[in-house]
Amino acid sequence: MSDVSDEDVERWSGAAGWAAAPELTSMQTLLWRAERHPVQSSTSTVVIDLDRAPDWDRFVAATEWGTRLVRRLRQRVVEPVVPTAAPTWADDPTFDLAYHLRREHVASREEMLVHAAQIALRPFDRTRPLWEGVLFEGMPGGAAYVLKIHHALADPLGTVQLLSMLQSGQRAHTPRKPLGDEVVAPVEPDPVDLAVTGFRTGVASLPGTARATARRVGLAATRPQVVVGSALRYGASVRRLLTQAAPPSPELTPRTGRMWSFLTLDAPLESLRSVARLGGGTLDDAAVALVLGGLRRYHARRDSTVAEIPVGVRVSLDRADDLGNRFAGALISGPLAIEDPVDRVAAVRGEVLSLHTERALEVLDAAAPLLNRMPSFVGASALRTAEAPDAFVLTLPGPPRRRYMAGAEVQGMYVLGPLPGAALTVCLVTCGDTACIGVNVDASAVADLAGLAECLAEEVAAFAG
Amino acid sequence: MSGLSTAVSDAIAAIEAGPQGPSVGAFFDLDGTLVAGYTAATFYGDRLKGRDVSPAEFLRTVVTAVDGELGGDPTRIAHVAFSAMRGESEEAFADLGERLFRSKIAGTIRRESRALVLAHQRAGHTVAVASAATKYQIAPVARDLGVEHLVCTQLVVEDGQFTGATDGPMLWGRHKASGVRAFAREHAVDLAQSYGYGNGYEDVAFLSSVGHPTALNPHRDLRAAAARLGWPALDLSDPVGGSLLAAGRTAVALAGMNAGVGLGLAYGLARGDMHEGRNAAIRLATHLPMALAGVSMNVLHQERLWTHRPAIFVANHQSSLDIPVLGRLLERDFTIVAKKEARWDPRAVVGSVVIDPAYIDRSDSESARATLDGVVERIRSGTSLMIFPEGTRSATPVLGPFRKGAFHLAAQAGVPVVPVVLRNTGELMRRSSLVLNPGVVDVCVLEPETDWSVDDMSERIAALRTKFEETLARWPL
């Protein structure tokens, strides 16, 4: 029996330091306070296909170890009584693994996906750690682990990262797995204390805020044309971002956001990458073009002649092709009229890069701290004002190599994101040489679910040449 | 002032070092990229001047334009303009395009954009103008630059009149990008190896379609995006506009010229030697005004101006500045051939007293021949002749065809031809402008050519014209 592999140890110690900040960020706070599950949900679900059902005891022990390594999985969110401060993370003294992890028996993968959608639709107990895992056994092709995780704990990118970190590079059991430094559990914070401390910090920073405001007013007084010009350009940019995407497709209505249906697809990563290369774009652009191609087929099948639909994409705020860590969501007009996948990738590329000329791209990020001081319904409506696209498309880097969970080989990892007003949310996760595509569909908006699944599969085949 | 900036020279060197041939495309935006400013504004200005515009249309145009700036649909302004053109004759509009090109737009073509276009043409690339403008704005510019292909917005014409509609979308933003991609497919152009140049935020989609995008004199939003996308930004110098200061200096220079002429002639009268008086007047009348206007010269091979006198000096012609420049170069013992109509042109009167031109009557070939016989005599007795073989000033630095007159004279008088290439007089004083801007005039005197005869004249003229073109394209250092 080999010792612990160096690579695993390195990854696991990375996981131990994962998400160590004691408070929620502004954006997480906004999403946390504005959550109205499931219509305005911040829950992502990951479906992991396994080649066999892992030994249950070993699986429970591994999860137990994982929650000790990554403390966040044993922590809950504590809100101040009034929103003067951001919520904080605190160890949950009543943590019980059995509440969060269970197993179920299903007869087929389709049945598992139906269950997974139902699990995703059930709201979290917001006073407990924000995750829930179910191991589905009894399927002919193996097993599946369904993990539901709240955005405040991890966004889809973080979830995939976390899972990739926790999985093992070998099938065999690793004895004496490392744990993070024994952290002293933070004292359970008192909600009233939190509010008072937040208020004090707010008051203490008042003189500074006042000075900054005075400076800004002074600048406006001495150089009015600069300030006015810059404000007008910013306003124009906001207006373009909010209004210039295509109108939503009539084929993808009415959306209730209350009926989720999960689809999964596999595409050879190499064929996606080569189409992306030919079109001068990235894998992200190819993913958007793939979804548009599927929707193009769906619209054609239903004799609809919609030329463009609004698509929500993620744009890096640092450099265009960097993974970076600052992102903004934005809408583009996705072409439905282009038949050639390569040309479609090029068109998507042009739309996405054009967003970089918009100075207001960071507007929601910038507004989040302010909105957080308001009652939560204000934040909720701020999120709603941004017009919802027909589809969200997101690409996430998964594990580059074969991974195992408690002795079962991971065969695919699909992220099913929430549906905040969209008819579809599509996440593409790269797993080794395969693109694992998870599609969450608003079943009330799509009249022919099976037809949509076929159209998406046909487009995957078209990309493969 | 003279020559290309380092950044532009580097860009040209990269084009020369890169792949060659027609499978490489080079796409240039028009407004703000090839030309400084907006050609549409020039057209609209002309429309306003002609009072073709009702107050309601004007208000609608202004409101739409402002709304476009404030985040509204920026293409609506163009559609407002297109629908206002309904019923107009296409032919008349095309003529207007030609007229506005000669009077206004030609002078706004950036010299360094021209150099970039030329570099792509030398590399054998497929060069196209890609613009949301109409062909009536683009075609004259493209023709002047020797660009064959236009990817642009098409207006619907029925029975020779505009219907006010566009054929297909306006090629703005994503539509320009798809227009460029369609062009590339049609002409077997490999976009990954191709070049694109644009200046506005709407050009991002088009620029992202090519492998080598360049933000050329970018607006601030494109500049920010280019920095984030890692695209090079290239800032070209704009054609010099007539500043108030330059106008003032021009007036002083004109006064200086007249004073110079007067002084020189007075000197001649005093000395009783009119020949020397004229030469003194030429010196003063050319040195004084150019010094006053802040124009200096950078002359290559100056010695060639003196080794073969008397001779026929031939130069390319872009500007009224050419005459004082050549006068200053030749300094003494020369004259020009002018058309008879120019005899009473008030601007030329003073100069004509000084250099006593040989006037020809172009309407009467008999008398023209007689005049030319007289000119041959004057040349043989020691007076050199200065001739612009293009016959007229060109609107841009592009060389026109050479006429044969100058070379016939060289053959008859048995004197050599000294070619003088002027590079940027057109930039310092535009064709239609009365204002002289300060700067350095680049002059290159080519190898004098002797032994002209009628037998091989056409070939030699063609060869000489090619030398002019080559010198203009690659200025010797």
Interface residues (C-beta under 8 A of the other chain):
Chain A: L232 R233 G235 A236 S237 V238 R239 R240 T243 Q244 G280 D318 R319 A320 S333 P335 I338 D343 A346 A347 R349 G350 E351 L353 S354 H356 T357 E358 R359
Chain B: E69 L70 G71 G72 D73 G173 R174 A177 S178 R181 L191 A192 Y201 E202 V204 A205 F206 S208 S209 V210 G211 D221 L222 A224 A225 R228 L229 G230
